[in-house]
Amino acid sequence: MSFDFSFPLGLKNLQARAKLVAEKGVQDFGCFDDSWINGYSKEFSKVLASEGWIGMTWPIKHGGGGRPGIERIVVAEEMMKVGAPISASWIADRQMGPAIYSYGTNDQQQRFLPEMLQGESTWCIGMSEPNSGSDLASLQTFAKKEGDIYIVNGQKIWTSIAAISDYCYLIVRTSNEGPPHKGLSELVVPMDLEGIEVRPIVDAVGNSHFCEIFFTDVKVSADNLIGQENNAFSQTMSQLEHERGGIDRLMSNWLLFERACEVADKEDPIVRQEIAALETGYRIGRVLVYKGALGQAPAGFSAGTKCFCTEHEQRVANFASKILGLSSIAGNQLQMGIAYAPAYTIQGGTSDVMRNILGERVLGLPREPRVK
């Protein structure tokens, strides 16, 4: 008895079509390492929309394709393998659309979802703050309700693609009463409102997709509250399930791995073993992502998928650095792919946090008692 991991014909055809569209996208709009976050092209997002590849898994009644999650993964994998620029629609497709059709009103769904599906709007997520990274419940950006508006004051940081986004899906505090995870709410904030200042953060390798956002007396319509006021913590945790277990957490430096393999001395048995170990790691990560997309993973296991996949990406970077040697700092793309690698296990939740989630929420292990 053997295991058959090959795709059925329908998925093979979809994979072939996605590969063709991705390669044409690179030809027309450029190739990008870590393309789900660095590859911005609204023109290519409109191509994806014309193929029905934005909102593939969303319910049909909300304008989506109603297709199984594995199909979205197959398409995304082909995009990232060649570096096709998918970031203009990636966050909206992955996270914001599902949040709005799950918790938003009919009016909000009609206002925001069609533009996402057409590749017309780009979204960012306002979660982390200078003193509230992994401990999201401690955030302090405050939205005070006055009549039919919220007045927002505060700061967000590490907000990917905020400088080029049309909307920010903003997590705010609307009450200071009760435990920290209470009193949180979610607002859709148009990025052209008065009082919003965006400052791109240029990191060590020259990326500028991370941003700070400052909110000073920003007036947001109360009609843009998603879900229940003061009760958004569970909504945000649901979002993170979408964010952590995707193929983007495995494929960010796939092109770097290919470049290293092209010049590696495959006659060296140690090099061959290292390549084999990384190929095996990629396949394990792929199975974890697929199981999540197929609904076969335990609840909360996206934390395990993210932990394994992003640590794999760091191993890829270490291998590439060793193989490419001095040439790895001779060009911006190689330098970026190698030097940026520590960020993989930090952004979206650190590996230590992911292991805590696995232990407590998936395995049901007791918390270690605090030392007084």
Secondary structure, DSSP 4 states (H G I P E B T S, - for coil): -----PPPHHHHHHHHHHHHHHHHHHHHH---TTHHHH---HHHHHHHHHTT-SSTTS-GGGTS----HHHHHHHHHHHHHHT---HHHHHIIIIIHHHHHHHS-HHHHHHHHHHHHTT---EEEE--BTTBSS-GGG---EEEEETTEEEEEEEE-S-TTGGG-SEEEEEEE---SSSTTTTEEEEEEETTSTTEEEEE---TTS----EEEEEEEEEEEGGGEES-TT--HHHHHHHHHHHHSSTHHHHTTHHHHHHHHHHS-TTSHHHHHHHHHHHHHHHHHHHHHHHHHTT-SPTTTHHHHHHHHHHHHHHHHHHHHHHHGGGGGSSHHHHHHHHTGGGGGTTTS-HHHHHHHIIIIIS-PPPPPPP-
